[in-house]
Amino acid sequence: MTTRLRMIGLDEAEGDVARYYEATEAFLGRVPNSARILAHSPHVAKMYLAFNATLQRDGAGSFLSSKIKEMVILKTSQVNACDY
């Protein structure tokens, strides 16, 4: 049997989780479902946000431009039938 983690809602976030959601919204313009799952471990979530920000920026050690990275993200979401 598969166990699923419950997403922490925006309205129930407190302390570190609320600050993480604020930073995520500032960076991405929204709080995606993956962030709501990562919020169960706020320390890991904060590290992941900084890591993700580095990966998505041009000149951060990647050979791909930000435009290409965004196209990959969008196509992956489409293939996986994501709602956003």
Backbone torsions as a table, in degrees:
resi	resn	phi	psi	omega
1	MET	NA	133.5	-179.6
2	THR	-87.8	132.7	177.1
3	THR	-103.4	132.0	179.0
4	ARG	-107.7	142.4	173.9
5	LEU	-80.5	140.9	176.3
6	ARG	-81.0	136.0	176.7
7	MET	-74.1	140.8	176.6
8	ILE	-85.0	117.9	-177.2
9	GLY	-68.9	155.5	178.8
10	LEU	-61.2	-35.2	-176.9
11	ASP	-77.0	-15.0	-179.9
12	GLU	-106.7	0.9	-178.8
13	ALA	-73.1	134.4	178.6
14	GLU	-135.5	157.4	173.7
15	GLY	56.8	-127.9	-178.3
16	ASP	-59.5	-37.0	-179.4
17	VAL	-65.9	-43.3	178.0
18	ALA	-62.2	-42.2	178.2
19	ARG	-65.3	-38.9	177.2
20	TYR	-62.4	-43.8	178.4
21	TYR	-62.3	-41.3	178.3
22	GLU	-61.6	-44.3	179.4
23	ALA	-66.2	-40.2	179.4
24	THR	-63.6	-44.4	178.7
25	GLU	-63.3	-39.9	179.0
26	ALA	-64.2	-37.8	-177.9
27	PHE	-79.4	-45.9	-173.8
28	LEU	-101.5	-16.0	-176.4
29	GLY	84.8	3.0	179.8
30	ARG	-166.6	171.8	175.4
31	VAL	-115.8	99.4	-177.6
32	PRO	-70.3	163.9	180.0
33	ASN	-56.5	-37.7	-179.7
34	SER	-60.8	-37.0	178.2
35	ALA	-68.1	-34.3	-179.5
36	ARG	-70.8	-25.6	174.5
37	ILE	-80.4	-45.2	179.1
38	LEU	-60.4	-23.8	-177.8
39	ALA	-63.0	-14.5	175.3
40	HIS	-65.1	-21.6	176.1
41	SER	-128.4	81.5	-173.9
42	PRO	-54.0	-35.9	180.0
43	HIS	-63.8	-47.8	178.2
44	VAL	-64.0	-40.9	-178.8
45	ALA	-60.4	-43.7	179.6
46	LYS	-64.2	-39.5	177.9
47	MET	-66.4	-40.4	-179.7
48	TYR	-65.0	-39.3	-179.9
49	LEU	-61.4	-44.7	178.1
50	ALA	-64.9	-41.3	177.9
51	PHE	-62.3	-45.5	-179.7
52	ASN	-63.4	-40.9	178.7
53	ALA	-61.1	-41.2	178.5
54	THR	-64.5	-44.0	-178.3
55	LEU	-65.1	-32.5	-174.7
56	GLN	-87.3	-5.6	-179.4
57	ARG	-89.1	144.9	173.5
58	ASP	-65.5	143.5	176.5
59	GLY	75.8	17.7	-178.8
60	ALA	-97.5	34.1	179.0
61	GLY	89.5	7.4	-179.1
62	SER	-105.6	152.4	176.6
63	PHE	-88.3	-11.9	-177.9
64	LEU	-94.8	142.8	176.2
65	SER	-76.5	163.1	177.7
66	SER	-60.4	-34.5	179.5
67	LYS	-63.6	-44.8	178.7
68	ILE	-65.6	-42.2	178.6
69	LYS	-59.1	-43.6	179.6
70	GLU	-64.5	-38.1	177.0
71	MET	-62.5	-39.7	178.2
72	VAL	-64.6	-43.3	179.0
73	ILE	-61.4	-46.4	-179.1
74	LEU	-64.3	-43.1	-179.9
75	LYS	-65.9	-41.0	178.1
76	THR	-62.1	-41.4	177.9
77	SER	-63.6	-40.6	178.9
78	GLN	-64.6	-46.1	-179.4
79	VAL	-62.0	-34.7	-179.7
80	ASN	-90.4	8.5	177.5
81	ALA	56.2	39.9	177.4
82	CYS	-71.4	148.2	179.7
83	ASP	-77.6	-12.7	-179.1
84	TYR	-129.8	NA	NA
